[in-house]
Amino acid sequence: MRQCLIYNGSLKFSRATYGVLLLVAILIHSQWLVLAVAILTILGAVSLKLNIPYQFHVLIFKKNSAPIHKELGELNFVAGATGLLLFVGFGFLYFNKFVDAAWVYLLIVDMMIFLACFVGFCVATLMYVFFKKLFSKK
């Protein structure tokens, strides 16, 4: 797969920004903020140049760290999976189905975002590695 150079600190900042925005959406019960975070995350899956918090952090702190190699497919899969999970939560909220359970679900998704940001354990990355090994040619 294609490799790309990323700034790990900027990636963590991006995830933290999405996590904080989602936490604010949960606390104020704003389904539209959930939608905005989902759209921002999906834009980050389309291209790293469209990941607005990442690009903002790179612009300011680029001189402070060295980039590392990451697989582009992994980054896109993680952002896409996160965006999809957020869209599912938004769908439940928008159509008024299981609203209380949807807020709890979004809180769990938010905890997974913070887990990936602060601890470095990302469930979507594990899924990507699993699917890559499952479907790779031998």
Backbone as CSV, one residue per row, in Angstrom:
resi,resn,N_x,N_y,N_z,CA_x,CA_y,CA_z,C_x,C_y,C_z
1,MET,0.834,-1.188,0.000,0.000,0.000,0.000,0.876,1.248,0.000
2,ARG,0.246,2.338,-0.362,0.964,3.604,-0.414,1.232,4.129,0.986
3,GLN,2.415,4.633,1.151,2.819,5.255,2.414,2.719,6.770,2.249
4,CYS,2.497,7.442,3.353,2.528,8.899,3.337,3.219,9.376,4.606
5,LEU,3.701,10.588,4.561,4.328,11.185,5.730,3.283,11.997,6.484
6,ILE,3.151,11.710,7.776,2.218,12.480,8.600,2.924,12.925,9.870
7,TYR,2.379,13.938,10.456,2.856,14.409,11.751,1.964,13.786,12.818
8,ASN,2.551,12.949,13.665,1.781,12.222,14.654,1.095,13.168,15.640
9,GLY,1.773,14.224,16.046,1.158,15.193,16.955,-0.051,15.872,16.336
10,SER,0.019,16.155,15.059,-1.108,16.784,14.368,-2.270,15.808,14.223
11,LEU,-1.959,14.528,14.010,-3.010,13.522,13.934,-3.716,13.378,15.279
12,LYS,-2.947,13.393,16.357,-3.554,13.330,17.696,-4.390,14.570,17.968
13,PHE,-3.895,15.735,17.549,-4.666,16.964,17.726,-5.987,16.890,16.959
14,SER,-5.941,16.362,15.750,-7.146,16.217,14.940,-8.158,15.314,15.635
15,ARG,-7.697,14.179,16.124,-8.597,13.260,16.829,-9.138,13.899,18.101
16,ALA,-8.298,14.618,18.826,-8.749,15.279,20.051,-9.804,16.333,19.734
17,THR,-9.615,17.054,18.631,-10.592,18.070,18.232,-11.935,17.430,17.932
18,TYR,-11.918,16.329,17.173,-13.171,15.636,16.873,-13.804,15.089,18.150
19,GLY,-12.991,14.569,19.052,-13.510,14.043,20.311,-14.148,15.119,21.165
20,VAL,-13.511,16.282,21.262,-14.060,17.382,22.061,-15.343,17.912,21.424
21,LEU,-15.351,18.072,20.110,-16.562,18.540,19.435,-17.719,17.562,19.642
22,LEU,-17.437,16.276,19.572,-18.480,15.276,19.779,-18.953,15.287,21.231
23,LEU,-18.035,15.462,22.170,-18.420,15.535,23.578,-19.307,16.752,23.832
24,VAL,-18.979,17.873,23.230,-19.820,19.061,23.354,-21.202,18.788,22.761
25,ALA,-21.243,18.122,21.604,-22.525,17.784,20.975,-23.359,16.896,21.883
26,ILE,-22.716,15.959,22.561,-23.440,15.066,23.462,-23.957,15.843,24.672
27,LEU,-23.126,16.710,25.220,-23.527,17.449,26.419,-24.662,18.432,26.155
28,ILE,-24.676,19.045,24.984,-25.743,20.003,24.681,-26.848,19.379,23.824
29,HIS,-26.741,18.091,23.539,-27.726,17.346,22.739,-27.977,18.017,21.398
30,SER,-26.909,18.261,20.656,-27.002,18.890,19.343,-26.728,17.853,18.256
31,GLN,-27.793,17.407,17.616,-27.621,16.430,16.542,-26.906,17.040,15.348
32,TRP,-27.026,18.350,15.153,-26.391,19.005,14.012,-24.889,19.117,14.206
33,LEU,-24.441,19.246,15.427,-22.999,19.235,15.680,-22.437,17.836,15.449
34,VAL,-23.226,16.810,15.771,-22.816,15.430,15.463,-22.652,15.278,13.959
35,LEU,-23.602,15.819,13.202,-23.511,15.759,11.740,-22.279,16.506,11.234
36,ALA,-21.991,17.665,11.812,-20.824,18.441,11.388,-19.528,17.674,11.650
37,VAL,-19.426,17.028,12.805,-18.229,16.237,13.111,-18.125,15.052,12.156
38,ALA,-19.252,14.419,11.856,-19.241,13.295,10.916,-18.768,13.749,9.536
39,ILE,-19.238,14.885,9.084,-18.830,15.402,7.772,-17.344,15.745,7.769
40,LEU,-16.871,16.395,8.832,-15.441,16.721,8.924,-14.583,15.458,8.908
41,THR,-15.048,14.426,9.592,-14.293,13.175,9.636,-14.267,12.497,8.268
42,ILE,-15.394,12.493,7.587,-15.454,11.896,6.251,-14.578,12.688,5.278
43,LEU,-14.554,14.001,5.400,-13.668,14.799,4.548,-12.210,14.410,4.785
44,GLY,-11.854,14.129,6.036,-10.508,13.668,6.345,-10.216,12.304,5.759
45,ALA,-11.260,11.496,5.560,-11.068,10.182,4.941,-10.844,10.309,3.441
46,VAL,-11.446,11.313,2.839,-11.282,11.517,1.399,-9.849,11.927,1.080
47,SER,-9.332,12.878,1.853,-7.972,13.352,1.637,-7.446,13.957,2.927
48,LEU,-6.174,13.744,3.180,-5.553,14.330,4.369,-5.522,15.854,4.265
49,LYS,-5.553,16.370,3.053,-5.562,17.824,2.864,-6.898,18.433,3.258
50,LEU,-7.955,17.624,3.344,-9.266,18.115,3.749,-9.516,17.937,5.245
51,ASN,-8.561,17.372,5.956,-8.673,17.221,7.404,-8.288,18.559,8.033
52,ILE,-9.282,19.378,8.314,-9.061,20.771,8.705,-8.270,20.900,10.010
53,PRO,-8.613,20.191,11.091,-7.802,20.333,12.314,-6.356,19.867,12.123
54,TYR,-6.167,18.817,11.352,-4.814,18.328,11.074,-3.999,19.391,10.341
55,GLN,-4.574,19.951,9.294,-3.862,20.952,8.504,-3.579,22.212,9.317
56,PHE,-4.511,22.595,10.196,-4.304,23.750,11.064,-3.118,23.508,11.998
57,HIS,-3.056,22.317,12.600,-1.967,22.001,13.523,-0.634,21.917,12.790
58,VAL,-0.619,21.342,11.609,0.611,21.248,10.811,1.110,22.649,10.459
59,LEU,0.198,23.523,10.112,0.566,24.881,9.740,1.284,25.603,10.881
60,ILE,0.835,25.369,12.102,1.415,26.080,13.246,2.636,25.364,13.823
61,PHE,2.581,24.037,13.967,3.623,23.307,14.693,4.494,22.427,13.815
62,LYS,4.560,22.668,12.539,5.320,21.827,11.608,6.801,21.757,11.970
63,LYS,7.351,22.835,12.463,8.785,22.900,12.741,9.183,22.095,13.979
64,ASN,8.214,21.775,14.831,8.529,21.148,16.118,8.682,19.632,16.069
65,SER,8.277,18.983,14.987,8.358,17.525,14.954,8.706,17.031,13.556
66,ALA,9.144,15.788,13.512,9.478,15.161,12.232,8.316,14.267,11.798
67,PRO,8.041,14.207,10.504,6.953,13.343,10.043,7.332,11.866,10.118
68,ILE,6.319,11.017,10.240,6.531,9.572,10.259,5.769,8.957,9.078
69,HIS,6.169,7.740,8.714,5.501,7.018,7.628,4.293,6.278,8.176
70,LYS,3.165,6.451,7.516,1.941,5.716,7.829,1.334,5.250,6.526
71,GLU,0.594,4.181,6.600,-0.085,3.673,5.421,-1.335,4.505,5.153
72,LEU,-1.464,5.003,3.951,-2.565,5.877,3.586,-3.910,5.155,3.709
73,GLY,-3.952,3.893,3.356,-5.182,3.123,3.473,-5.666,3.018,4.906
74,GLU,-4.741,2.881,5.836,-5.105,2.806,7.256,-5.732,4.117,7.717
75,LEU,-5.110,5.227,7.354,-5.644,6.526,7.756,-7.037,6.762,7.182
76,ASN,-7.222,6.429,5.922,-8.521,6.607,5.282,-9.576,5.683,5.886
77,PHE,-9.194,4.435,6.187,-10.140,3.497,6.775,-10.579,3.965,8.158
78,VAL,-9.635,4.404,8.969,-9.956,4.851,10.332,-10.887,6.059,10.291
79,ALA,-10.571,7.041,9.467,-11.420,8.230,9.370,-12.793,7.877,8.794
80,GLY,-12.818,7.020,7.799,-14.090,6.606,7.213,-14.954,5.818,8.181
81,ALA,-14.343,4.912,8.929,-15.096,4.126,9.910,-15.653,5.026,11.012
82,THR,-14.850,5.973,11.458,-15.318,6.900,12.485,-16.474,7.750,11.954
83,GLY,-16.332,8.252,10.757,-17.405,9.035,10.151,-18.677,8.231,9.973
84,LEU,-18.544,6.974,9.567,-19.711,6.113,9.407,-20.409,5.872,10.739
85,LEU,-19.637,5.609,11.794,-20.229,5.422,13.116,-20.976,6.677,13.569
86,LEU,-20.412,7.837,13.276,-21.074,9.090,13.646,-22.340,9.317,12.820
87,PHE,-22.307,8.960,11.541,-23.503,9.094,10.714,-24.628,8.185,11.198
88,VAL,-24.287,6.989,11.649,-25.299,6.077,12.188,-25.955,6.701,13.416
89,GLY,-25.131,7.243,14.312,-25.682,7.912,15.496,-26.559,9.091,15.121
90,PHE,-26.108,9.888,14.152,-26.915,11.019,13.688,-28.231,10.533,13.092
91,GLY,-28.190,9.441,12.343,-29.417,8.911,11.747,-30.449,8.533,12.802
92,PHE,-30.008,7.882,13.859,-30.931,7.544,14.941,-31.514,8.801,15.578
93,LEU,-30.689,9.816,15.763,-31.171,11.057,16.368,-32.127,11.799,15.436
94,TYR,-31.782,11.860,14.169,-32.581,12.613,13.211,-33.974,12.005,13.036
95,PHE,-34.043,10.685,13.006,-35.320,10.008,12.804,-36.006,9.651,14.122
96,ASN,-35.497,10.162,15.241,-36.085,9.964,16.574,-36.314,8.488,16.908
97,LYS,-35.330,7.669,16.612,-35.378,6.253,16.941,-34.330,5.968,18.011
98,PHE,-34.758,5.416,19.110,-33.848,5.040,20.199,-32.938,6.210,20.587
99,VAL,-33.514,7.368,20.842,-32.745,8.594,21.039,-31.791,8.481,22.228
100,ASP,-32.280,7.969,23.354,-31.395,7.840,24.516,-30.254,6.865,24.241
101,ALA,-30.577,5.765,23.588,-29.542,4.785,23.239,-28.561,5.379,22.224
102,ALA,-29.041,6.245,21.348,-28.162,6.878,20.355,-27.151,7.797,21.034
103,TRP,-27.582,8.532,22.061,-26.637,9.395,22.781,-25.597,8.560,23.525
104,VAL,-26.019,7.434,24.098,-25.059,6.546,24.770,-24.099,5.952,23.744
105,TYR,-24.621,5.544,22.600,-23.794,5.015,21.512,-22.751,6.045,21.077
106,LEU,-23.183,7.304,20.913,-22.246,8.359,20.518,-21.209,8.621,21.602
107,LEU,-21.600,8.470,22.853,-20.632,8.622,23.940,-19.584,7.512,23.885
108,ILE,-19.992,6.303,23.534,-19.040,5.188,23.384,-18.100,5.453,22.210
109,VAL,-18.650,5.945,21.102,-17.809,6.297,19.952,-16.820,7.389,20.353
110,ASP,-17.276,8.358,21.135,-16.401,9.434,21.599,-15.290,8.886,22.492
111,MET,-15.630,7.941,23.346,-14.594,7.331,24.192,-13.565,6.590,23.342
112,MET,-14.001,5.955,22.256,-13.059,5.275,21.367,-12.164,6.279,20.643
113,ILE,-12.706,7.442,20.299,-11.891,8.488,19.668,-10.825,8.968,20.653
114,PHE,-11.224,9.227,21.897,-10.259,9.668,22.907,-9.241,8.577,23.223
115,LEU,-9.664,7.321,23.202,-8.740,6.210,23.429,-7.669,6.183,22.345
116,ALA,-8.075,6.382,21.103,-7.105,6.418,20.000,-6.204,7.635,20.101
117,CYS,-6.751,8.729,20.583,-5.982,9.971,20.659,-4.951,9.936,21.777
118,PHE,-5.364,9.591,22.966,-4.491,9.725,24.129,-3.704,8.464,24.473
119,VAL,-4.280,7.297,24.238,-3.611,6.047,24.587,-2.893,5.450,23.377
120,GLY,-3.429,5.697,22.185,-2.829,5.147,20.976,-3.429,3.818,20.566
121,PHE,-4.501,3.392,21.227,-5.174,2.144,20.895,-6.403,2.472,20.062
122,CYS,-6.383,2.089,18.793,-7.464,2.418,17.875,-8.129,1.129,17.392
123,VAL,-9.406,1.002,17.685,-10.157,-0.188,17.291,-10.261,-0.279,15.771
124,ALA,-10.437,0.853,15.104,-10.548,0.849,13.640,-9.244,0.406,12.984
125,THR,-8.100,0.755,13.578,-6.818,0.295,13.048,-6.705,-1.219,13.183
126,LEU,-7.158,-1.757,14.300,-7.153,-3.218,14.466,-8.053,-3.884,13.440
127,MET,-9.204,-3.290,13.174,-10.091,-3.832,12.141,-9.423,-3.774,10.774
128,TYR,-8.721,-2.683,10.477,-8.030,-2.543,9.200,-6.973,-3.631,9.037
129,VAL,-6.180,-3.856,10.074,-5.134,-4.886,10.016,-5.768,-6.257,9.830
130,PHE,-6.864,-6.524,10.546,-7.556,-7.806,10.425,-8.070,-8.011,9.001
131,PHE,-8.764,-7.011,8.450,-9.284,-7.135,7.088,-8.180,-7.226,6.054
132,LYS,-7.093,-6.513,6.278,-5.971,-6.562,5.343,-5.362,-7.955,5.302
133,LYS,-5.195,-8.583,6.464,-4.658,-9.937,6.489,-5.659,-10.946,5.943
134,LEU,-6.941,-10.720,6.190,-7.964,-11.635,5.740,-8.075,-11.646,4.221
135,PHE,-8.005,-10.465,3.612,-8.206,-10.362,2.171,-6.938,-10.217,1.343
136,SER,-5.779,-10.299,1.979,-4.539,-10.163,1.227,-4.263,-11.429,0.427
137,LYS,-3.606,-11.247,-0.687,-3.230,-12.378,-1.546,-2.013,-13.046,-0.960
138,LYS,-2.003,-14.350,-1.008,-0.875,-15.104,-0.459,0.019,-15.594,-1.565
